[in-house]
């Protein structure tokens, strides 16, 4: 009998660096789901990756004087290291720069173009570079990006559009006929009321002003815009439209796209419409989870910098507390589907209360008593007595409760059920008082039965925790000489064998002195911030000092004030702008390598400083009769030199 298939994805991440704990949330959830379904015996494929094209990458690379790929490669390596640190068990890590993805995207564009679902027009709108989102004026909030609150620029360019409006009725019908397609229910209301009822606009899906991307097969002046490029990773990773599409046939449609609530619109409206246009099935379910908040706001790089005392660096958190503790906090603390809040204190409290006091304490007490009273050999199970009933019943009915919670994608509820058994076992120790039973030789059989029951609870809890914690369960099972690879099929009570060696296990989650730890963390964060500020204030030093010149040499350079009266991009270059500059009574053609920092629209009307006696030259076939003066900052950003006050065109500088 063929195994059931399960395909789960995270969104692909923009590898910005500066990782914080909020970046880990979606991926840790998906990893737990993958491990759970594997333990059910299912054939699972788990996909994650990086979104690497677009203006942000292009600009950042240009600032550093390197190629986009040279800029992005180390950041991708950092992200992979972070997933390794947290024991993320993905089956493929896709990059949108991967050759198979690029080919797939081009074939998708061609297919949509051939069917008439993509057409050429002109785009005019407001663009937010950090979010890589375009907005109408009505959608702006106080004239800024409604998502991140940062500045936007008005852009007009020739673009290709996807007929998104055509698919609005089908998407509404999808929601009505398949209530499980988009979860939680609140996300459906958002999509319907905020987007679908208002009417969908056709979607701009290409750019001419950005060159770092997938060139369109039918018009190489255009690059694929993020919507089709990034979203298509879910099927390109499976070989869609390739010579070997066996994975696509095997796993598609996806069982679950797990995404943050801020990108539900892309996944629940745009992505289904693209698939409908391609004639392909839509995913079975999209889940838009909440955010990890800090100080009541979404955790972001800017917010992270403003935090005075909270440690949000995943590398430092895992180093201090272990991967299991970080995973457990993310999976247990945040109410699934809603927002949750991160603080150092919440993390430490959760570690102490659940992992140290409950689980760690149960395992260390049980192994210690077996070693003390039975020489490290597991005693016989014995017969069940009255005080055993509730403990054993809790253990026997636990798997169905955990599975029910995970079927609802509710990891916090699943963990709550497991730790209810752990708590009940700790109470059972107080009820049965093994240390008193040990004093009466006639009660040795009863003592053995109590300790056997506790050992079995430790084993069952460890097996059920394997999808969520990746290190502690193996330690627990090993301490009872149990098979570390055993799965859910082993959950029947009584699996441990009498006489098996039991190792005394030290605390697997040592209790933390919260007050002391908070003080140490606050100092760590404060020292780090002081160091960063100090480095920011370091003066920029020139590595090469130019030779001194005489004043007569300086006077050989003629500098004048000019006014840019027209500007356009140089067709054969993504770095050059062609300016028409009025200098007094004459007009000159000047080519400048500033296209990464200024748009043609921004240049028109600017007063600039021009080297006017530079020998003319042709750059990319365009005549340049001078040079605009710029200043370069430490990070490689260029800024034009302009007169401080109004000065007439043609005025001499110097």
C-alpha positions, 0 to 999 in steps of 0.5 A: 500500500502506497504511503500517504503524501504530505507536502509542506512549505514555508515562504521563501525568505529574503536573506537580509542578515540580522536574523532574529527569533521572529525569523525562526517561527514559521520554519520551526512550526513546519519542521515540527509538522514534518517530523510529526507526519513522518512519525505517522508513516507518511511520505513528507516533502518539506520545502524552504528557501530564499527569495533573491531577486529584486531592487533591494539586492541590486542596490545593496550589491551596487553599494558594495561594488560587488555582484548581486550573487556575491552579496547574497551568497554569504547571507544564504549561508548564514540562513542555512547555518541558522536552520542547522542550529535549530535542527530544521530538517528540510528536504530542499532549500530552494534559491530563486537564483537556482537554474531549474527555478529560473527556467521554470519561471520563464516557462510559466511566463511564456505559458501565461503570455501565450494564453493571454493572461499576461499583457503589456501596458504601462505601470504608474504607482508608488514603490516601496523598495524594502517591501518590494511592493507597489501601491496606489496613492489611495493605499498609502498611509500618510504618504508612506508604505502601509506595510512598513511605514517607509518612504515610497517613490512614484514610478512609471514604466512599461510593464507586463500585467497579469489578469488578476481581476479575471480570477476574482469570481473563481477565488470567491467561489474557492473560499465558499466551496472549500472552507478549509482552504484558508485558515484561520477564518479571520484571514478569509474575512480580511481577503474578502472584505479588503480585497475581493469585494473592492475589486481586484486590479490586474497585477504588474509582473515585470520591471524594466528598471531592475535588471537583477531578476529572471529575464522574460523569454518573450521580452528580455528588456523586462525582468520577472517581478516578485509575484510570479518569480517568488511564488512559483518556487513551490512548484519549480522545486518539484520540477514543474514544466521540466523534463523530470516532473515526477516530484510534481506529480507525486506531491502537488497540490501542496497540503499546506503553505504556512505563511505569516499573516502579512503575506496571506494576500499573495498566497491566498489571492495571487497564487491561486489565480496564477495556478488557475491561469496555468490550469493547475490545482490550488494548494489544499490549505494556506494558513496565515499565522500571527506575529511574534511581537516585542513591545506590542509590535512586530519584531523587525530589524528596526524594532530589534535595534531599538530593544534595550534589554531583549536578546533576540539573536537566534545564535546567542539564544541557542548558545545560552539555552539550547535548540530545544529550549528555543524551539519549545518556546516558539511552539508552546508560547504563541497562541496558534493563529494569533500574535504572541509576545517575546521577552527574555523573561517569558522565555526563561519562565517557560524554560524553567516551568515546563522544561526544567521543573516538569519534564527535566525534574520528572526524568532526573527523579525517576532515573535517580530512584531506579538507580538508588533502589534497584541498582539501575535495573528497571523493575517489573511492571507489577499490577495496577492499583487505584492510584495508578489508574488516572496516570495510566489512562492519561497516558493511554489516551494521549496520542489521539489528543496530540494528533487531534491538535496537530491535525488542527495545526495547533502545536501549542495545544499538542504540547499542552496535552503532553505536558499535562501527562508530565505534570500528572506524573510529578503529582503521582510521585507525591501521591505514591511517595516512593521514598517511603515505600523504599523503607518497607521491604514488604512494599518493594513490589509496589515500589517497583511498579510505581517506578516502572509506571514513571519510567513508561510515562517518561518514555511515552512523553519522549516519543511524543515530543520527538517532532517538537524537541530534537535532542532531549527525547533521544537522551531520555529514551537512551537513559531507559535503554529504549530504542531512540528511533521508536515511533508512535506505534510504540506508545502502548503502555508497557513497552519497556522491558523489565531488567533494562539498564537505566542510567541516572540522567543529570538535569537535561534542562538545568533550572535558570536563576531568572533574576541573575540571567536577566541582568547578564542578558541585559548587560550583553545586549547593552554592551553589544549596542554600545560597541555597534554605536562606537563602530558607527562613529569611527572616522572613515580613513582613506586607505590610499593617500594621494600625492600632494598637488600645487595650487596651480594644478588644482586651477587646471580643473574647471568646476561650474554649477549646472542644472539638469534639464533632462535625464534618462537611463542609458539603455545598454547599462543598469548603472548609467544615467544620461543627463542633459545639463544647462551650464550658463548659455550652453547645454551639455550631454553628461553620462554618470554612474549614479543610476543605483542611487537616483532615478531620472525623475529625481535628477531633473531640476537638480543643481549640480557641480560639473567638471567642464574641461574633462576630455569628452568620451563615449560611454555605452555609445553615449557622448559624455562632455563632463563629469558630475561631482559626488561624495562617497560614504563609508558604505559605498553610497553616492551623493551628488554635490549641490550648491548650499543656496540658490546659485545661477547656472554657469557659476564657477566653483573654487 
